[in-house]
Amino acid sequence: MDENTLNRTKSAIDALIDVQQFWIDNVPEYNLSDQDLVKLKKRLKRAMDNVQKIYNENEDKMVDAEEILKKKRSPE
């Protein structure tokens, strides 16, 4: 993993924290204004985009790691 992955992870987490705050601020009605819905959409999109980029950029490394662990666990 590299610095870009770390930064994307932080950005995704920050976006999800913002989403959580929308819900906290709107308990118990959960009625978001149109402006809040637009903000919510942007935060969710940012989180999804960053998570997808992290996954796509590191999928090969993660699959390789799984294979290595499977080989270590399997009897020879």
MMTF fields as JSON, N, C-alpha, C and O atoms, coordinates in Angstrom:
{
  "mmtfVersion": "1.0.0",
  "mmtfProducer": "UNKNOWN",
  "numBonds": 303,
  "numAtoms": 304,
  "numGroups": 76,
  "numChains": 1,
  "numModels": 1,
  "chainsPerModel": [1],
  "groupsPerChain": [76],
  "chainIdList": ["A"],
  "bondAtomList": [4, 2, 8, 6, 12, 10, 16, 14, 20, 18, 24, 22, 28, 26, 32, 30, 36, 34, 40, 38, 44, 42, 48, 46, 52, 50, 56, 54, 60, 58, 64, 62, 68, 66, 72, 70, 76, 74, 80, 78, 84, 82, 88, 86, 92, 90, 96, 94, 100, 98, 104, 102, 108, 106, 112, 110, 116, 114, 120, 118, 124, 122, 128, 126, 132, 130, 136, 134, 140, 138, 144, 142, 148, 146, 152, 150, 156, 154, 160, 158, 164, 162, 168, 166, 172, 170, 176, 174, 180, 178, 184, 182, 188, 186, 192, 190, 196, 194, 200, 198, 204, 202, 208, 206, 212, 210, 216, 214, 220, 218, 224, 222, 228, 226, 232, 230, 236, 234, 240, 238, 244, 242, 248, 246, 252, 250, 256, 254, 260, 258, 264, 262, 268, 266, 272, 270, 276, 274, 280, 278, 284, 282, 288, 286, 292, 290, 296, 294, 300, 298],
  "bondOrderList": [1, 1, 1, 1, 1, 1, 1, 1, 1, 1, 1, 1, 1, 1, 1, 1, 1, 1, 1, 1, 1, 1, 1, 1, 1, 1, 1, 1, 1, 1, 1, 1, 1, 1, 1, 1, 1, 1, 1, 1, 1, 1, 1, 1, 1, 1, 1, 1, 1, 1, 1, 1, 1, 1, 1, 1, 1, 1, 1, 1, 1, 1, 1, 1, 1, 1, 1, 1, 1, 1, 1, 1, 1, 1, 1],
  "groupList": [{"groupName": "MET", "atomNameList": ["N", "CA", "C", "O"], "elementList": ["N", "C", "C", "O"], "formalChargeList": [0, 0, 0, 0], "bondAtomList": [1, 0, 2, 1, 3, 2], "bondOrderList": [1, 1, 2], "singleLetterCode": "M", "chemCompType": "L-PEPTIDE LINKING"}, {"groupName": "ASP", "atomNameList": ["N", "CA", "C", "O"], "elementList": ["N", "C", "C", "O"], "formalChargeList": [0, 0, 0, 0], "bondAtomList": [1, 0, 2, 1, 3, 2], "bondOrderList": [1, 1, 2], "singleLetterCode": "D", "chemCompType": "L-PEPTIDE LINKING"}, {"groupName": "GLU", "atomNameList": ["N", "CA", "C", "O"], "elementList": ["N", "C", "C", "O"], "formalChargeList": [0, 0, 0, 0], "bondAtomList": [1, 0, 2, 1, 3, 2], "bondOrderList": [1, 1, 2], "singleLetterCode": "E", "chemCompType": "L-PEPTIDE LINKING"}, {"groupName": "ASN", "atomNameList": ["N", "CA", "C", "O"], "elementList": ["N", "C", "C", "O"], "formalChargeList": [0, 0, 0, 0], "bondAtomList": [1, 0, 2, 1, 3, 2], "bondOrderList": [1, 1, 2], "singleLetterCode": "N", "chemCompType": "L-PEPTIDE LINKING"}, {"groupName": "THR", "atomNameList": ["N", "CA", "C", "O"], "elementList": ["N", "C", "C", "O"], "formalChargeList": [0, 0, 0, 0], "bondAtomList": [1, 0, 2, 1, 3, 2], "bondOrderList": [1, 1, 2], "singleLetterCode": "T", "chemCompType": "L-PEPTIDE LINKING"}, {"groupName": "LEU", "atomNameList": ["N", "CA", "C", "O"], "elementList": ["N", "C", "C", "O"], "formalChargeList": [0, 0, 0, 0], "bondAtomList": [1, 0, 2, 1, 3, 2], "bondOrderList": [1, 1, 2], "singleLetterCode": "L", "chemCompType": "L-PEPTIDE LINKING"}, {"groupName": "ARG", "atomNameList": ["N", "CA", "C", "O"], "elementList": ["N", "C", "C", "O"], "formalChargeList": [0, 0, 0, 0], "bondAtomList": [1, 0, 2, 1, 3, 2], "bondOrderList": [1, 1, 2], "singleLetterCode": "R", "chemCompType": "L-PEPTIDE LINKING"}, {"groupName": "LYS", "atomNameList": ["N", "CA", "C", "O"], "elementList": ["N", "C", "C", "O"], "formalChargeList": [0, 0, 0, 0], "bondAtomList": [1, 0, 2, 1, 3, 2], "bondOrderList": [1, 1, 2], "singleLetterCode": "K", "chemCompType": "L-PEPTIDE LINKING"}, {"groupName": "SER", "atomNameList": ["N", "CA", "C", "O"], "elementList": ["N", "C", "C", "O"], "formalChargeList": [0, 0, 0, 0], "bondAtomList": [1, 0, 2, 1, 3, 2], "bondOrderList": [1, 1, 2], "singleLetterCode": "S", "chemCompType": "L-PEPTIDE LINKING"}, {"groupName": "ALA", "atomNameList": ["N", "CA", "C", "O"], "elementList": ["N", "C", "C", "O"], "formalChargeList": [0, 0, 0, 0], "bondAtomList": [1, 0, 2, 1, 3, 2], "bondOrderList": [1, 1, 2], "singleLetterCode": "A", "chemCompType": "L-PEPTIDE LINKING"}, {"groupName": "ILE", "atomNameList": ["N", "CA", "C", "O"], "elementList": ["N", "C", "C", "O"], "formalChargeList": [0, 0, 0, 0], "bondAtomList": [1, 0, 2, 1, 3, 2], "bondOrderList": [1, 1, 2], "singleLetterCode": "I", "chemCompType": "L-PEPTIDE LINKING"}, {"groupName": "VAL", "atomNameList": ["N", "CA", "C", "O"], "elementList": ["N", "C", "C", "O"], "formalChargeList": [0, 0, 0, 0], "bondAtomList": [1, 0, 2, 1, 3, 2], "bondOrderList": [1, 1, 2], "singleLetterCode": "V", "chemCompType": "L-PEPTIDE LINKING"}, {"groupName": "GLN", "atomNameList": ["N", "CA", "C", "O"], "elementList": ["N", "C", "C", "O"], "formalChargeList": [0, 0, 0, 0], "bondAtomList": [1, 0, 2, 1, 3, 2], "bondOrderList": [1, 1, 2], "singleLetterCode": "Q", "chemCompType": "L-PEPTIDE LINKING"}, {"groupName": "PHE", "atomNameList": ["N", "CA", "C", "O"], "elementList": ["N", "C", "C", "O"], "formalChargeList": [0, 0, 0, 0], "bondAtomList": [1, 0, 2, 1, 3, 2], "bondOrderList": [1, 1, 2], "singleLetterCode": "F", "chemCompType": "L-PEPTIDE LINKING"}, {"groupName": "TRP", "atomNameList": ["N", "CA", "C", "O"], "elementList": ["N", "C", "C", "O"], "formalChargeList": [0, 0, 0, 0], "bondAtomList": [1, 0, 2, 1, 3, 2], "bondOrderList": [1, 1, 2], "singleLetterCode": "W", "chemCompType": "L-PEPTIDE LINKING"}, {"groupName": "PRO", "atomNameList": ["N", "CA", "C", "O"], "elementList": ["N", "C", "C", "O"], "formalChargeList": [0, 0, 0, 0], "bondAtomList": [1, 0, 2, 1, 3, 2], "bondOrderList": [1, 1, 2], "singleLetterCode": "P", "chemCompType": "L-PEPTIDE LINKING"}, {"groupName": "TYR", "atomNameList": ["N", "CA", "C", "O"], "elementList": ["N", "C", "C", "O"], "formalChargeList": [0, 0, 0, 0], "bondAtomList": [1, 0, 2, 1, 3, 2], "bondOrderList": [1, 1, 2], "singleLetterCode": "Y", "chemCompType": "L-PEPTIDE LINKING"}],
  "groupTypeList": [0, 1, 2, 3, 4, 5, 3, 6, 4, 7, 8, 9, 10, 1, 9, 5, 10, 1, 11, 12, 12, 13, 14, 10, 1, 3, 11, 15, 2, 16, 3, 5, 8, 1, 12, 1, 5, 11, 7, 5, 7, 7, 6, 5, 7, 6, 9, 0, 1, 3, 11, 12, 7, 10, 16, 3, 2, 3, 2, 1, 7, 0, 11, 1, 9, 2, 2, 10, 5, 7, 7, 7, 6, 8, 15, 2],
  "groupIdList": [1, 2, 3, 4, 5, 6, 7, 8, 9, 10, 11, 12, 13, 14, 15, 16, 17, 18, 19, 20, 21, 22, 23, 24, 25, 26, 27, 28, 29, 30, 31, 32, 33, 34, 35, 36, 37, 38, 39, 40, 41, 42, 43, 44, 45, 46, 47, 48, 49, 50, 51, 52, 53, 54, 55, 56, 57, 58, 59, 60, 61, 62, 63, 64, 65, 66, 67, 68, 69, 70, 71, 72, 73, 74, 75, 76],
  "secStructList": [7, 7, 2, 2, 2, 2, 2, 2, 2, 2, 2, 2, 2, 2, 2, 2, 2, 2, 2, 2, 2, 2, 2, 2, 2, 6, 6, 6, 6, 7, 7, 7, 7, 2, 2, 2, 2, 2, 2, 2, 2, 2, 2, 2, 2, 2, 2, 2, 2, 2, 2, 2, 2, 2, 2, 2, 2, 2, 2, 2, 2, 2, 2, 2, 2, 2, 2, 2, 2, 2, 2, 2, 2, 1, 7, 7],
  "xCoordList": [0.849, 0.0, 0.906, 2.059, 0.354, 1.164, 0.444, -0.641, 1.058, 0.496, -0.862, -1.75, -1.032, -2.329, -3.431, -4.536, -3.123, -4.106, -4.469, -5.642, -3.478, -3.718, -4.598, -5.548, -4.282, -5.061, -6.49, -7.43, -6.653, -8.0, -8.807, -10.007, -8.135, -8.812, -9.29, -10.428, -8.431, -8.804, -9.962, -10.898, -9.912, -10.979, -12.307, -13.353, -12.265, -13.489, -14.059, -15.269, -13.198, -13.651, -14.234, -15.276, -13.567, -14.078, -15.457, -16.341, -15.642, -16.945, -18.013, -19.137, -17.667, -18.639, -18.948, -20.07, -17.968, -18.219, -19.197, -20.086, -19.034, -19.98, -21.384, -22.36, -21.488, -22.793, -23.397, -24.576, -22.59, -23.079, -23.58, -24.598, -22.871, -23.269, -24.624, -25.416, -24.898, -26.219, -27.3, -28.307, -27.089, -28.101, -28.211, -29.316, -27.099, -27.129, -27.901, -28.706, -27.65, -28.299, -29.792, -30.532, -30.239, -31.636, -32.441, -33.533, -31.911, -32.645, -33.752, -33.485, -34.928, -35.429, -36.199, -36.679, -36.329, -37.165, -36.513, -37.192, -35.221, -34.484, -35.0, -34.924, -35.521, -35.972, -34.863, -34.609, -34.201, -33.133, -33.709, -34.606, -33.181, -33.583, -33.014, -32.161, -33.489, -32.947, -31.451, -30.686, -31.043, -29.621, -28.832, -27.752, -29.375, -28.708, -28.639, -27.638, -29.701, -29.695, -28.618, -27.968, -28.425, -27.368, -25.999, -25.122, -25.814, -24.551, -24.332, -23.228, -25.396, -25.315, -24.892, -24.029, -25.5, -25.154, -23.675, -22.999, -23.173, -21.762, -20.836, -19.825, -21.185, -20.342, -20.332, -19.281, -21.508, -21.582, -20.813, -20.12, -20.935, -20.223, -18.717, -17.972, -18.272, -16.842, -16.345, -15.281, -17.102, -16.708, -16.657, -15.686, -17.706, -17.745, -16.607, -15.964, -16.352, -15.279, -13.927, -13.131, -13.668, -12.38, -12.223, -11.152, -13.261, -13.188, -12.967, -12.167, -13.665, -13.503, -12.084, -11.5, -11.527, -10.151, -9.159, -8.239, -9.36, -8.478, -8.534, -7.498, -9.733, -9.898, -9.255, -8.476, -9.575, -9.06, -7.539, -6.901, -6.964, -5.516, -4.754, -3.568, -5.412, -4.718, -5.24, -4.798, -6.173, -6.79, -5.761, -5.799, -4.849, -3.846, -3.003, -2.739, -2.584, -1.782, -2.574, -2.04, -3.849, -4.677, -4.938, -4.929, -5.168, -5.379, -4.103, -4.147, -2.965, -1.686, -1.483, -1.033, -1.815, -1.67, -2.566, -2.155, -3.788, -4.694, -4.104, -4.152, -3.556, -2.964, -1.775, -1.614, -0.95, 0.204, -0.265, 0.291, -1.288, -1.804, -2.431, -2.284, -3.121, -3.716, -2.629, -2.775, -1.536, -0.436, 0.222, 0.606, 0.348, 0.962, 0.095, 0.612, -1.208, -2.136, -2.376, -2.696, -2.224, -2.549, -1.434, -0.251, -1.832, -0.819, -0.115, -0.716, 1.136, 1.917, 1.98, 2.599],
  "yCoordList": [-1.161, 0.0, 1.239, 1.191, 2.332, 3.537, 4.74, 4.61, 5.899, 7.118, 7.465, 7.944, 7.227, 7.49, 6.654, 7.143, 5.399, 4.519, 5.051, 5.079, 5.464, 6.024, 7.269, 7.415, 8.163, 9.393, 9.111, 9.751, 8.157, 7.796, 7.159, 7.401, 6.348, 5.729, 6.8, 6.758, 7.746, 8.836, 9.638, 9.984, 9.933, 10.697, 9.953, 10.552, 8.65, 7.84, 7.822, 7.949, 7.665, 7.651, 9.009, 9.077, 10.085, 11.423, 11.633, 12.211, 11.165, 11.3, 10.52, 10.997, 9.327, 8.526, 9.143, 9.031, 9.784, 10.497, 11.642, 11.886, 12.347, 13.409, 12.85, 13.464, 11.694, 11.044, 10.706, 10.962, 10.136, 9.798, 11.046, 11.003, 12.142, 13.377, 13.877, 14.409, 13.709, 14.066, 13.321, 13.908, 12.027, 11.222, 11.616, 11.688, 11.868, 12.292, 13.599, 13.759, 14.524, 15.832, 15.754, 16.68, 14.674, 14.576, 13.52, 13.151, 13.031, 12.064, 12.811, 13.935, 12.319, 11.029, 11.117, 10.097, 12.318, 12.466, 11.927, 11.37, 12.093, 11.68, 12.369, 11.818, 13.563, 14.345, 15.298, 16.29, 14.997, 15.861, 16.879, 16.576, 18.084, 19.112, 18.755, 17.875, 19.442, 19.21, 19.489, 18.76, 20.543, 20.881, 19.765, 19.389, 19.242, 18.145, 16.892, 16.176, 16.624, 15.451, 15.566, 14.576, 16.768, 16.975, 16.771, 16.137, 17.308, 17.101, 15.619, 15.1, 14.949, 13.52, 12.741, 11.865, 13.064, 12.394, 12.579, 11.624, 13.796, 14.074, 13.301, 12.752, 13.258, 12.543, 11.045, 10.405, 10.493, 9.059, 8.737, 7.722, 9.594, 9.381, 9.425, 8.592, 10.401, 10.509, 9.259, 8.736, 8.783, 7.574, 6.375, 5.618, 6.203, 5.056, 5.117, 4.103, 6.297, 6.438, 6.094, 5.384, 6.594, 6.323, 4.856, 4.284, 4.244, 2.817, 1.996, 1.06, 2.336, 1.604, 1.755, 0.784, 2.961, 3.179, 2.374, 1.752, 2.396, 1.624, 0.152, -0.5, -0.365, -1.777, -2.079, -3.024, -1.287, -1.539, -1.479, -2.32, -0.49, -0.308, -1.366, -1.589, -2.006, -2.956, -4.379, -5.258, -4.611, -5.933, -7.028, -8.074, -6.804, -7.828, -8.171, -9.342, -7.14, -7.37, -8.169, -9.068, -7.829, -8.512, -9.959, -10.848, -10.198, -11.568, -12.379, -13.525, -11.775, -12.463, -12.824, -13.925, -11.898, -12.159, -13.311, -14.147, -13.361, -14.475, -15.801, -16.793, -15.815, -17.044, -17.494, -18.684, -16.55, -16.881, -17.501, -18.502, -16.904, -17.441, -18.815, -19.681, -19.024, -20.34, -21.398, -22.504, -21.06, -22.007, -22.328, -23.47, -21.327, -21.543, -22.436, -23.203, -22.337, -23.105, -24.518, -25.418, -24.711, -26.026, -27.021, -26.686, -28.254, -29.292, -29.65, -29.647, -29.948, -30.267, -31.729, -32.149],
  "zCoordList": [0.0, 0.0, 0.0, 0.43, -0.489, -0.591, 0.013, 0.581, -0.118, 0.467, -0.142, 0.563, -1.449, -2.085, -1.447, -1.209, -1.177, -0.54, 0.843, 1.215, 1.588, 2.914, 2.83, 3.599, 1.898, 1.749, 1.297, 1.767, 0.389, -0.066, 1.065, 1.202, 1.866, 3.003, 3.977, 4.446, 4.276, 5.182, 4.599, 5.32, 3.319, 2.676, 2.72, 2.971, 2.477, 2.527, 3.943, 4.129, 4.93, 6.325, 6.707, 7.359, 6.306, 6.602, 5.987, 6.62, 4.758, 4.098, 4.852, 5.013, 5.314, 6.071, 7.435, 7.929, 8.036, 9.292, 9.047, 9.863, 7.925, 7.566, 7.386, 7.817, 6.755, 6.563, 7.922, 8.168, 8.79, 10.129, 10.851, 11.542, 10.693, 11.362, 10.853, 11.63, 9.55, 9.026, 9.794, 10.19, 10.003, 10.69, 12.151, 12.688, 12.797, 14.198, 14.342, 15.259, 13.432, 13.486, 13.202, 13.534, 12.601, 12.182, 12.927, 12.493, 14.045, 14.867, 15.598, 16.023, 15.782, 15.319, 14.002, 13.508, 13.421, 12.232, 10.958, 10.095, 10.847, 9.647, 8.397, 7.299, 8.564, 7.417, 7.015, 7.699, 5.902, 5.424, 4.454, 3.668, 4.525, 3.573, 2.205, 2.087, 1.183, -0.16, -0.187, -0.817, 0.498, 0.559, 1.249, 0.794, 2.338, 3.038, 2.175, 2.196, 1.417, 0.534, -0.533, -0.872, -1.063, -2.06, -1.412, -1.999, -0.201, 0.521, 0.809, 0.65, 1.234, 1.525, 0.287, 0.356, -0.829, -2.087, -2.41, -2.792, -2.258, -2.558, -1.627, -2.064, -0.336, 0.628, 0.342, 0.375, 0.063, -0.245, -1.521, -1.594, -2.518, -3.787, -3.54, -4.058, -2.744, -2.445, -1.734, -2.066, -0.769, -0.046, -0.988, -0.982, -1.8, -2.726, -3.734, -4.006, -4.291, -5.28, -4.678, -5.293, -3.483, -2.848, -2.489, -2.692, -1.965, -1.633, -2.903, -2.903, -3.977, -5.238, -5.78, -6.262, -5.705, -6.171, -5.329, -5.86, -4.012, -3.129, -3.512, -3.644, -3.688, -4.034, -5.385, -5.504, -6.394, -7.742, -7.795, -8.428, -7.132, -7.186, -6.389, -6.634, -5.457, -4.585, -4.687, -3.947, -5.593, -5.697, -5.956, -5.309, -6.883, -7.191, -5.964, -5.689, -5.231, -4.021, -2.985, -2.335, -2.845, -1.848, -2.246, -1.395, -3.528, -4.013, -3.822, -3.376, -4.164, -3.961, -2.49, -2.174, -1.599, -0.164, 0.271, 1.075, -0.255, 0.063, -0.392, 0.336, -1.581, -2.118, -1.282, -1.011, -0.877, -0.036, 1.276, 1.728, 1.888, 3.153, 2.971, 3.834, 1.869, 1.592, 1.475, 1.996, 0.789, 0.62, 1.96, 2.211, 2.81, 4.123, 5.004, 5.817, 4.845, 5.683, 5.172, 5.948, 3.885, 3.318, 3.616, 3.557, 3.939, 4.185, 2.877, 1.803, 2.997, 1.792, 1.52, 0.543]
}
